[in-house]
Amino acid sequence: MILKLLVMAVVAPSAALAASHEALRSCFENVLTDRGSFAFAGDLFYDRIVNRYNLNIPVTPAALAFPTSSQQVADIVKCAADNGYPVQARSGGHSYGNYGLGGTDGAVAINLKHLKHFSMDNTTWQATIGAGSLLSDVTQRLYHAGGRAMSHGICPQVGSGGHFTIGGLGPTSRQFGASIDHVMEVEVVLANSSIVRASDTKNQDLFWAIKGAASGYGIVTEFKVRTEPEPGTAVQYTYSMEIGNPKKQAALFKSWQAFVSDPALTRKMASTLTVLENSMAISGTFFGTKEEYNSLNLSNKFPGANGDALIFDDWLGLVAHWAEDLILGLAAGIPTNFYAKSTSWTPQTLMTPETIDKMFDYIGAVDKGTLSWFLLFDFQGGYINDIPTNATAYAHRDVLIWLQSYTINLLGHVSQAQINFLNGLHKIVTNGDLPITAYPGYVDPLMPNAPEAYWGTNLPRLQQIKEQVDPNNVFRNPQSPSSAKKEPL
């Protein structure tokens, strides 16, 4: 009798899961007439179709769908919600935690790759962009629609659906804001499968949440964005130093931090300091003429580094040059096993000289577990700092410098030594006692307090809005905001 009960305890949930699986497939077959527009776990070549980005996190969604319209997105959401499946959208597929696949096994993933429509209003210079467009698509289409541009990152394969809703930092952000600051209106599919528009005048709470935390609130299918005239002449510069001793490295970092923390520094200046296994470099773009650039006299500001500069009169040429960056080859080109973390500093919390010394002493002595690692210290501020923290769900408006740390294993899973290296580094640079902050686009699946780190003081409002627009938590991943009320079992 006991054995029979044990067998029933195992078989009953399995049978229920199988029934739910078949109900979901049947629903898909009714709303997606093209049989090639969806696939289920267990189908032939399913792993290849899933195409995970971070191979260190083996996520397998229950099903993948490839809609061709907003209405099909809504139909898929209804199928999933009615059958008890969580849903996540996928645009470019570059989530560090594979959250576009749900982040854990068993979600319904909606790939937006077919939603690449584009149009430009030549009166307002506002563009309409489908959420499946990659950043390379956005750059090309804005340029050819009147020499326009908007702020976004430099990796061409990243999808706008995630990038435009999580922050979207890039070289022009100090002048024009983050990607989310360009977004004027969105079309979004909600958990109840309705399709709505949201802006500063329509569904304002939803729009506020979309601009920084969209994956927990709906699926954006279309953006209306403001654009800027493409920047004119620009200077791409690099000051590099081969790995020497920690004192020289620390001295160069201190010089760079002093340079970017000058409140009088022009917003035309973008800059990143990169630390690799065998080198260190300060690079970036100055959006101005060579004469203006020369007047900054950077060579005297970065002692011990060898500098060079390239002049670009062609906007597309400059963007293509960004995409050739070595780090993109390591981090953004192909799926691999990696782990990443992030943290930030405001003008008031910059690293002390003593902390910088400790950081480079640590880097020189610690077992990193791999030669494939890098640290990116990215200069922000400017326009982004002009906007109040509570103006959008994106909370990190006071940040001056972001750190993205990244460790890669080309041969297999990331080792504990690699994880320990990054954890130890972050403990040093934050002195272990600063409020933890993290960029929501640099997902750290091992971070225990992720919602607080990603959204800071905006989290309580996000939880309230979640309760209103997605009470059953249909749109979720392991680190998305929860409802203010207890989540349903």
PAFI-72497 format. One record per residue (C-alpha): residue number from 1; residue in three letters; chain; x, y, z. Coordinates in steps of 0.001 Angstrom, whole numbers, plus 500000, padded with zeros to 6 digits. Example, Ala and Ser with C-alpha at 12.3 -4.5 7.8 and 13.67 -1.06 7.14 Angstrom:
<nodes>
NODE  num  residuo  cadena      c1      c2      c3
NODE    1      ALA       A  512300  495500  507800
NODE    2      SER       A  513670  498940  507140
</nodes>
This chain:
<nodes>
NODE  num  residuo  cadena      c1      c2      c3
NODE    1      MET       A  500000  500000  500000
NODE    2      ILE       A  502810  502380  500955
NODE    3      LEU       A  504646  501542  497719
NODE    4      LYS       A  501476  502264  495753
NODE    5      LEU       A  501097  505660  497406
NODE    6      LEU       A  504726  506526  496644
NODE    7      VAL       A  504276  505591  492989
NODE    8      MET       A  501100  507685  492803
NODE    9      ALA       A  502927  510658  494383
NODE   10      VAL       A  505488  510530  491566
NODE   11      VAL       A  503205  509663  488670
NODE   12      ALA       A  500414  512178  489406
NODE   13      PRO       A  502537  515339  489027
NODE   14      SER       A  504229  513877  485946
NODE   15      ALA       A  500870  513137  484355
NODE   16      ALA       A  499622  516632  485182
NODE   17      LEU       A  502760  518143  483660
NODE   18      ALA       A  502364  516063  480510
NODE   19      ALA       A  498725  517111  480197
NODE   20      SER       A  499655  520772  480644
NODE   21      HIS       A  502408  520344  478047
NODE   22      GLU       A  499989  518910  475505
NODE   23      ALA       A  497409  521607  476257
NODE   24      LEU       A  500020  524265  475605
NODE   25      ARG       A  501069  522646  472331
NODE   26      SER       A  497436  522386  471232
NODE   27      CYS       A  496897  526068  472032
NODE   28      PHE       A  499978  527040  470026
NODE   29      GLU       A  498774  525006  467070
NODE   30      ASN       A  495489  526928  467137
NODE   31      VAL       A  497008  530422  467236
NODE   32      LEU       A  500212  529868  465236
NODE   33      THR       A  499232  528365  461924
NODE   34      ASP       A  502831  528102  460714
NODE   35      ARG       A  504236  524951  462347
NODE   36      GLY       A  507731  526389  462033
NODE   37      SER       A  506866  529266  464355
NODE   38      PHE       A  507215  527284  467599
NODE   39      ALA       A  509163  524396  469099
NODE   40      PHE       A  508873  522334  472270
NODE   41      ALA       A  511391  520698  474571
NODE   42      GLY       A  512081  517259  473149
NODE   43      ASP       A  511627  518319  469526
NODE   44      LEU       A  514394  517503  467064
NODE   45      PHE       A  517302  519981  467236
NODE   46      TYR       A  515609  521824  470118
NODE   47      ASP       A  518889  522628  471867
NODE   48      ARG       A  520182  524258  468711
NODE   49      ILE       A  516997  526314  468398
NODE   50      VAL       A  517257  527426  472043
NODE   51      ASN       A  520772  528804  471418
NODE   52      ARG       A  521739  529658  475006
NODE   53      TYR       A  524017  532678  475424
NODE   54      ASN       A  525658  531869  478757
NODE   55      LEU       A  526584  528192  478474
NODE   56      ASN       A  527385  528177  482182
NODE   57      ILE       A  523636  528341  482924
NODE   58      PRO       A  521875  525433  481147
NODE   59      VAL       A  518314  526774  480886
NODE   60      THR       A  515763  524776  478893
NODE   61      PRO       A  512442  526521  478215
NODE   62      ALA       A  509316  524399  477883
NODE   63      ALA       A  508629  525996  474521
NODE   64      LEU       A  509922  528647  472141
NODE   65      ALA       A  507687  530740  469909
NODE   66      PHE       A  508532  533075  467029
NODE   67      PRO       A  505583  535438  466508
NODE   68      THR       A  505275  537735  463506
NODE   69      SER       A  502882  540289  465037
NODE   70      SER       A  501849  541832  468342
NODE   71      GLN       A  498598  539884  468180
NODE   72      GLN       A  500505  536622  467946
NODE   73      VAL       A  502578  537676  470967
NODE   74      ALA       A  499316  538255  472855
NODE   75      ASP       A  497945  534866  471752
NODE   76      ILE       A  501101  533105  472942
NODE   77      VAL       A  500962  534886  476309
NODE   78      LYS       A  497356  533763  476740
NODE   79      CYS       A  498233  530154  475906
NODE   80      ALA       A  501038  530189  478443
NODE   81      ALA       A  499143  531971  481230
NODE   82      ASP       A  496055  529794  480828
NODE   83      ASN       A  498215  526697  481257
NODE   84      GLY       A  500322  527954  484157
NODE   85      TYR       A  503605  528729  482382
NODE   86      PRO       A  505800  531746  483117
NODE   87      VAL       A  506710  533878  480108
NODE   88      GLN       A  509800  535817  479082
NODE   89      ALA       A  510589  537724  475887
NODE   90      ARG       A  513819  537363  473948
NODE   91      SER       A  515171  539994  471593
NODE   92      GLY       A  518900  539699  470906
NODE   93      GLY       A  519330  536856  473398
NODE   94      HIS       A  522309  538374  475242
NODE   95      SER       A  521040  538007  478801
NODE   96      TYR       A  523908  536985  481087
NODE   97      GLY       A  521554  534720  483040
NODE   98      ASN       A  519660  533415  479979
NODE   99      TYR       A  516638  535283  481339
NODE  100      GLY       A  515231  535648  477843
NODE  101      LEU       A  514695  531902  478119
NODE  102      GLY       A  513086  532290  481538
NODE  103      GLY       A  516213  531927  483642
NODE  104      THR       A  515058  528521  484886
NODE  105      ASP       A  513693  525453  483150
NODE  106      GLY       A  510073  525309  482072
NODE  107      ALA       A  509162  528804  480874
NODE  108      VAL       A  507674  529869  477564
NODE  109      ALA       A  510197  531995  475678
NODE  110      ILE       A  508929  534394  473013
NODE  111      ASN       A  511572  535289  470442
NODE  112      LEU       A  510821  538668  468850
NODE  113      LYS       A  513252  538353  465938
NODE  114      HIS       A  510520  538847  463322
NODE  115      LEU       A  509362  542178  464796
NODE  116      LYS       A  511836  544407  462968
NODE  117      HIS       A  509559  547015  461418
NODE  118      PHE       A  510819  550608  461253
NODE  119      SER       A  509518  554004  460247
NODE  120      MET       A  510563  557632  460718
NODE  121      ASP       A  508368  560701  461139
NODE  122      ASN       A  510352  563347  459269
NODE  123      THR       A  508419  566119  461016
NODE  124      THR       A  509055  565140  464629
NODE  125      TRP       A  512106  562951  463938
NODE  126      GLN       A  510574  560287  466128
NODE  127      ALA       A  511212  556733  464960
NODE  128      THR       A  509069  553635  465393
NODE  129      ILE       A  511196  550538  466006
NODE  130      GLY       A  510125  546907  466301
NODE  131      ALA       A  511390  545251  469490
NODE  132      GLY       A  513142  542486  467572
NODE  133      SER       A  515546  544938  465927
NODE  134      LEU       A  519200  544506  466812
NODE  135      LEU       A  521325  547539  467638
NODE  136      SER       A  523042  547183  464264
NODE  137      ASP       A  519593  547444  462616
NODE  138      VAL       A  518757  550531  464664
NODE  139      THR       A  521993  552330  463786
NODE  140      GLN       A  521673  551654  460056
NODE  141      ARG       A  517980  552517  459770
NODE  142      LEU       A  518195  555734  461773
NODE  143      TYR       A  521164  556857  459686
NODE  144      HIS       A  519466  556129  456370
NODE  145      ALA       A  516217  557795  457512
NODE  146      GLY       A  517719  561267  457720
NODE  147      GLY       A  521099  561048  459397
NODE  148      ARG       A  519628  560386  462843
NODE  149      ALA       A  520966  558592  465921
NODE  150      MET       A  520091  557665  469500
NODE  151      SER       A  522045  556456  472511
NODE  152      HIS       A  522696  552740  472854
NODE  153      GLY       A  525519  550303  473464
NODE  154      ILE       A  528244  549307  471037
NODE  155      CYS       A  527529  545570  470652
NODE  156      PRO       A  525718  545186  467303
NODE  157      GLN       A  524126  541818  468163
NODE  158      VAL       A  522230  543062  471242
NODE  159      GLY       A  518450  543317  470821
NODE  160      SER       A  516596  546584  471321
NODE  161      GLY       A  513730  544879  473167
NODE  162      GLY       A  515851  544301  476248
NODE  163      HIS       A  518397  547087  475804
NODE  164      PHE       A  515818  549884  475442
NODE  165      THR       A  513952  548779  478563
NODE  166      ILE       A  516715  547970  481045
NODE  167      GLY       A  518837  551113  480699
NODE  168      GLY       A  520886  551139  477541
NODE  169      LEU       A  524209  552869  478153
NODE  170      GLY       A  526603  553870  475399
NODE  171      PRO       A  529195  556383  474202
NODE  172      THR       A  526649  559166  473550
NODE  173      SER       A  524771  558714  476847
NODE  174      ARG       A  526562  561613  478534
NODE  175      GLN       A  525171  563894  475821
NODE  176      PHE       A  521760  562381  475054
NODE  177      GLY       A  520863  560044  477940
NODE  178      ALA       A  520433  556291  478123
NODE  179      SER       A  518321  554380  475599
NODE  180      ILE       A  515340  554457  477968
NODE  181      ASP       A  515534  558256  477972
NODE  182      HIS       A  514836  558245  474221
NODE  183      VAL       A  511709  556095  474574
NODE  184      MET       A  508561  558219  474201
NODE  185      GLU       A  505922  555501  473897
NODE  186      VAL       A  505653  551719  473726
NODE  187      GLU       A  503233  549088  472548
NODE  188      VAL       A  503166  546331  475158
NODE  189      VAL       A  501416  542983  475649
NODE  190      LEU       A  500223  542487  479223
NODE  191      ALA       A  499743  539316  481269
NODE  192      ASN       A  496006  539310  480509
NODE  193      SER       A  496984  539217  476788
NODE  194      SER       A  495707  542733  476103
NODE  195      ILE       A  497736  545017  473836
NODE  196      VAL       A  498083  548564  475150
NODE  197      ARG       A  500047  551739  474507
NODE  198      ALA       A  501995  553338  477340
NODE  199      SER       A  503612  556765  477589
NODE  200      ASP       A  503796  559754  479909
NODE  201      THR       A  500092  560334  479216
NODE  202      LYS       A  498759  556763  478812
NODE  203      ASN       A  499212  553946  481359
NODE  204      GLN       A  501803  556061  483131
NODE  205      ASP       A  502644  553586  485899
NODE  206      LEU       A  503222  550822  483387
NODE  207      PHE       A  505398  553137  481270
NODE  208      TRP       A  507437  554057  484348
NODE  209      ALA       A  508076  550355  485076
NODE  210      ILE       A  508848  549540  481439
NODE  211      LYS       A  511671  552095  481485
NODE  212      GLY       A  514038  550009  483561
NODE  213      ALA       A  512322  546717  484444
NODE  214      ALA       A  510121  545673  481518
NODE  215      SER       A  510735  541915  481634
NODE  216      GLY       A  508614  541637  484788
NODE  217      TYR       A  505655  543636  483461
NODE  218      GLY       A  504944  542820  479849
NODE  219      ILE       A  506405  542298  476412
NODE  220      VAL       A  507210  545460  474511
NODE  221      THR       A  506608  544876  470813
NODE  222      GLU       A  507227  548390  469516
NODE  223      PHE       A  509060  551560  470576
NODE  224      LYS       A  508522  555160  469568
NODE  225      VAL       A  511770  557009  470267
NODE  226      ARG       A  513137  560523  469967
NODE  227      THR       A  516281  560817  467874
NODE  228      GLU       A  519201  563215  467549
NODE  229      PRO       A  521165  564406  464533
NODE  230      GLU       A  524091  562028  464074
NODE  231      PRO       A  527242  563346  465758
NODE  232      GLY       A  529678  565006  463389
NODE  233      THR       A  533442  564641  463542
NODE  234      ALA       A  534678  562419  466375
NODE  235      VAL       A  538065  561354  467720
NODE  236      GLN       A  538567  557750  468842
NODE  237      TYR       A  541503  557598  471251
NODE  238      THR       A  543438  554928  473146
NODE  239      TYR       A  546114  555208  475840
NODE  240      SER       A  547579  551808  476672
NODE  241      MET       A  550064  550349  479130
NODE  242      GLU       A  551509  546872  479148
NODE  243      ILE       A  551182  545161  482490
NODE  244      GLY       A  553974  546435  484681
NODE  245      ASN       A  553919  546611  488430
NODE  246      PRO       A  550804  547306  490512
NODE  247      LYS       A  552071  550755  491499
NODE  248      LYS       A  552216  551946  487874
NODE  249      GLN       A  548792  550490  487148
NODE  250      ALA       A  547319  552126  490229
NODE  251      ALA       A  548876  555456  489290
NODE  252      LEU       A  547296  555343  485817
NODE  253      PHE       A  543900  554439  487282
NODE  254      LYS       A  544109  557322  489772
NODE  255      SER       A  544891  559715  486926
NODE  256      TRP       A  541901  558466  484940
NODE  257      GLN       A  539524  558642  487900
NODE  258      ALA       A  540625  562220  488599
NODE  259      PHE       A  540089  563085  484920
NODE  260      VAL       A  536535  561706  484639
NODE  261      SER       A  535442  563016  488039
NODE  262      ASP       A  536145  566630  487064
NODE  263      PRO       A  532653  568215  487103
NODE  264      ALA       A  533756  570670  484416
NODE  265      LEU       A  534648  567905  481925
NODE  266      THR       A  532735  568263  478660
NODE  267      ARG       A  529850  565898  477961
NODE  268      LYS       A  531380  565290  474541
NODE  269      MET       A  533878  562981  476256
NODE  270      ALA       A  533216  559237  476579
NODE  271      SER       A  535819  557074  478287
NODE  272      THR       A  536422  553512  479476
NODE  273      LEU       A  539324  552056  481417
NODE  274      THR       A  539931  548380  480670
NODE  275      VAL       A  542103  545961  482646
NODE  276      LEU       A  543100  542682  480968
NODE  277      GLU       A  545535  539923  481911
NODE  278      ASN       A  548469  541496  480119
NODE  279      SER       A  547497  545102  479516
NODE  280      MET       A  545574  548118  480650
NODE  281      ALA       A  544006  550766  478418
NODE  282      ILE       A  542067  554011  478542
NODE  283      SER       A  539933  554398  475444
NODE  284      GLY       A  536907  556290  474278
NODE  285      THR       A  535391  558792  471915
NODE  286      PHE       A  535529  562563  471938
NODE  287      PHE       A  532636  563976  469926
NODE  288      GLY       A  534331  567020  468457
NODE  289      THR       A  537151  568132  466186
NODE  290      LYS       A  540785  567091  466424
NODE  291      GLU       A  541649  570645  467500
NODE  292      GLU       A  539156  570495  470384
NODE  293      TYR       A  540505  567091  471357
NODE  294      ASN       A  544116  568294  471291
NODE  295      SER       A  543218  571172  473605
NODE  296      LEU       A  542316  568630  476313
NODE  297      ASN       A  545981  567555  476395
NODE  298      LEU       A  545234  563975  477428
NODE  299      SER       A  548796  562766  477010
NODE  300      ASN       A  549789  564815  480053
NODE  301      LYS       A  546853  563481  482052
NODE  302      PHE       A  547738  559785  481596
NODE  303      PRO       A  551459  559438  482396
NODE  304      GLY       A  553140  556173  481478
NODE  305      ALA       A  550603  555305  478768
NODE  306      ASN       A  551179  555342  475013
NODE  307      GLY       A  548460  557166  473109
NODE  308      ASP       A  547047  557288  469608
NODE  309      ALA       A  543946  558716  467998
NODE  310      LEU       A  541806  558203  464887
NODE  311      ILE       A  539568  560845  463307
NODE  312      PHE       A  536109  559835  462059
NODE  313      ASP       A  533889  561998  459861
NODE  314      ASP       A  531580  559066  459114
NODE  315      TRP       A  529088  558061  461825
NODE  316      LEU       A  528648  554517  460511
NODE  317      GLY       A  532413  554129  460328
NODE  318      LEU       A  532765  555150  463976
NODE  319      VAL       A  530044  552720  465092
NODE  320      ALA       A  531703  549938  463095
NODE  321      HIS       A  535005  550762  464793
NODE  322      TRP       A  533364  550416  468224
NODE  323      ALA       A  532099  546978  467215
NODE  324      GLU       A  535656  545826  466459
NODE  325      ASP       A  536611  546224  470115
NODE  326      LEU       A  538586  543282  471521
NODE  327      ILE       A  536259  542933  474490
NODE  328      LEU       A  533252  542412  472205
NODE  329      GLY       A  535092  539479  470692
NODE  330      LEU       A  535494  537961  474132
NODE  331      ALA       A  532121  538825  475604
NODE  332      ALA       A  529559  539355  472897
NODE  333      GLY       A  530486  537360  469828
NODE  334      ILE       A  529550  533765  470532
NODE  335      PRO       A  527903  531812  473373
NODE  336      THR       A  530385  530708  476011
NODE  337      ASN       A  530749  529893  479707
NODE  338      PHE       A  531137  533078  481732
NODE  339      TYR       A  530275  534873  484947
NODE  340      ALA       A  529886  538626  485354
NODE  341      LYS       A  529318  541155  488112
NODE  342      SER       A  528853  544921  488290
NODE  343      THR       A  528972  547768  490752
NODE  344      SER       A  529152  551544  490567
NODE  345      TRP       A  530423  554751  492089
NODE  346      THR       A  528927  558202  492409
NODE  347      PRO       A  531058  561366  492654
NODE  348      GLN       A  530708  561053  496431
NODE  349      THR       A  531756  557379  496697
NODE  350      LEU       A  534772  557165  494396
NODE  351      MET       A  537554  554763  495351
NODE  352      THR       A  540202  556195  497650
NODE  353      PRO       A  543867  556015  496616
NODE  354      GLU       A  544359  553291  499234
NODE  355      THR       A  541530  551197  497794
NODE  356      ILE       A  542917  551550  494266
NODE  357      ASP       A  546323  550352  495521
NODE  358      LYS       A  544670  547342  497206
NODE  359      MET       A  542760  546511  494015
NODE  360      PHE       A  545874  546286  491835
NODE  361      ASP       A  547860  544446  494507
NODE  362      TYR       A  545018  541922  494622
NODE  363      ILE       A  544862  541580  490816
NODE  364      GLY       A  548592  540960  490673
NODE  365      ALA       A  548637  538276  493367
NODE  366      VAL       A  545330  536363  493311
NODE  367      ASP       A  544582  533094  491501
NODE  368      LYS       A  542118  534187  488814
NODE  369      GLY       A  541373  530703  487538
NODE  370      THR       A  541716  531800  483898
NODE  371      LEU       A  543611  534138  481592
NODE  372      SER       A  540328  535215  479963
NODE  373      TRP       A  538969  537928  482210
NODE  374      PHE       A  538553  541679  482056
NODE  375      LEU       A  537406  544690  484039
NODE  376      LEU       A  535576  547562  482357
NODE  377      PHE       A  535357  550847  484247
NODE  378      ASP       A  532861  552846  482193
NODE  379      PHE       A  532464  556620  482585
NODE  380      GLN       A  528828  557783  482639
NODE  381      GLY       A  527177  560797  484298
NODE  382      GLY       A  526209  563842  482239
NODE  383      TYR       A  522646  563787  480909
NODE  384      ILE       A  521842  560627  482884
NODE  385      ASN       A  522621  562458  486143
NODE  386      ASP       A  520191  565259  485186
NODE  387      ILE       A  517198  562952  485590
NODE  388      PRO       A  515770  562266  489081
NODE  389      THR       A  516181  558767  490508
NODE  390      ASN       A  512420  558224  490684
NODE  391      ALA       A  511652  559504  487164
NODE  392      THR       A  511917  555975  485694
NODE  393      ALA       A  512305  552484  487125
NODE  394      TYR       A  516006  552688  486232
NODE  395      ALA       A  517363  553923  489552
NODE  396      HIS       A  521072  554559  489050
NODE  397      ARG       A  520862  558185  487968
NODE  398      ASP       A  523686  559392  490221
NODE  399      VAL       A  526312  556938  488923
NODE  400      LEU       A  529542  558360  487516
NODE  401      ILE       A  531487  555100  486926
NODE  402      TRP       A  530210  551581  486307
NODE  403      LEU       A  532398  548507  486741
NODE  404      GLN       A  531625  545403  484743
NODE  405      SER       A  533852  542472  485715
NODE  406      TYR       A  533842  539361  483565
NODE  407      THR       A  535499  535939  483706
NODE  408      ILE       A  535357  533357  480906
NODE  409      ASN       A  536097  529647  480634
NODE  410      LEU       A  536596  528577  477033
NODE  411      LEU       A  536930  524894  477986
NODE  412      GLY       A  533981  524258  480297
NODE  413      HIS       A  532073  525561  483291
NODE  414      VAL       A  533315  528563  485221
NODE  415      SER       A  535400  527405  488166
NODE  416      GLN       A  535021  528393  491795
NODE  417      ALA       A  538409  530099  491585
NODE  418      GLN       A  537045  532400  488861
NODE  419      ILE       A  533980  533260  490922
NODE  420      ASN       A  536119  533834  493999
NODE  421      PHE       A  538349  536201  492014
NODE  422      LEU       A  535447  538463  491060
NODE  423      ASN       A  533820  538273  494490
NODE  424      GLY       A  537104  539177  496164
NODE  425      LEU       A  537675  542054  493774
NODE  426      HIS       A  534219  543512  494390
NODE  427      LYS       A  534655  543225  498137
NODE  428      ILE       A  537826  545316  497884
NODE  429      VAL       A  536525  548024  495541
NODE  430      THR       A  533344  548587  497567
NODE  431      ASN       A  535197  548421  500879
NODE  432      GLY       A  532620  545802  501820
NODE  433      ASP       A  530300  548398  503320
NODE  434      LEU       A  528891  550588  500549
NODE  435      PRO       A  525264  550006  499452
NODE  436      ILE       A  525414  547307  496794
NODE  437      THR       A  524364  548508  493365
NODE  438      ALA       A  524282  546518  490137
NODE  439      TYR       A  523354  547325  486565
NODE  440      PRO       A  520241  545298  485638
NODE  441      GLY       A  521660  544599  482185
NODE  442      TYR       A  524717  542860  483675
NODE  443      VAL       A  522804  540039  485320
NODE  444      ASP       A  524548  538354  488260
NODE  445      PRO       A  522553  535154  488942
NODE  446      LEU       A  524493  534491  492168
NODE  447      MET       A  523619  537836  493761
NODE  448      PRO       A  521281  537204  496720
NODE  449      ASN       A  519723  540683  496920
NODE  450      ALA       A  519341  541269  493187
NODE  451      PRO       A  516082  543308  493083
NODE  452      GLU       A  517400  545756  495682
NODE  453      ALA       A  520734  546063  493848
NODE  454      TYR       A  519135  546499  490414
NODE  455      TRP       A  516325  548915  491307
NODE  456      GLY       A  517273  550431  494660
NODE  457      THR       A  514737  552845  496129
NODE  458      ASN       A  512417  552321  493143
NODE  459      LEU       A  511733  548694  494107
NODE  460      PRO       A  508683  549354  496358
NODE  461      ARG       A  506863  551187  493554
NODE  462      LEU       A  507784  548440  491107
NODE  463      GLN       A  506261  545875  493481
NODE  464      GLN       A  503038  547869  493686
NODE  465      ILE       A  502765  548171  489910
NODE  466      LYS       A  503491  544455  489566
NODE  467      GLU       A  500490  543740  491756
NODE  468      GLN       A  498311  545830  489449
NODE  469      VAL       A  499417  544659  485997
NODE  470      ASP       A  500641  541102  486609
NODE  471      PRO       A  499103  539792  489871
NODE  472      ASN       A  499685  536150  488905
NODE  473      ASN       A  503367  536760  488124
NODE  474      VAL       A  503173  535528  484539
NODE  475      PHE       A  506229  537549  483491
NODE  476      ARG       A  509017  536420  485751
NODE  477      ASN       A  512609  535342  485958
NODE  478      PRO       A  514707  534434  489012
NODE  479      GLN       A  515531  538082  489790
NODE  480      SER       A  512501  540039  488559
NODE  481      PRO       A  510492  542219  490970
NODE  482      SER       A  507775  540379  492854
NODE  483      SER       A  504331  541673  493762
NODE  484      ALA       A  503921  543716  496934
NODE  485      LYS       A  501659  540895  498075
NODE  486      LYS       A  502769  537318  498620
NODE  487      GLU       A  503318  535545  495320
NODE  488      PRO       A  500855  532792  494425
NODE  489      LEU       A  502064  529228  494916
</nodes>
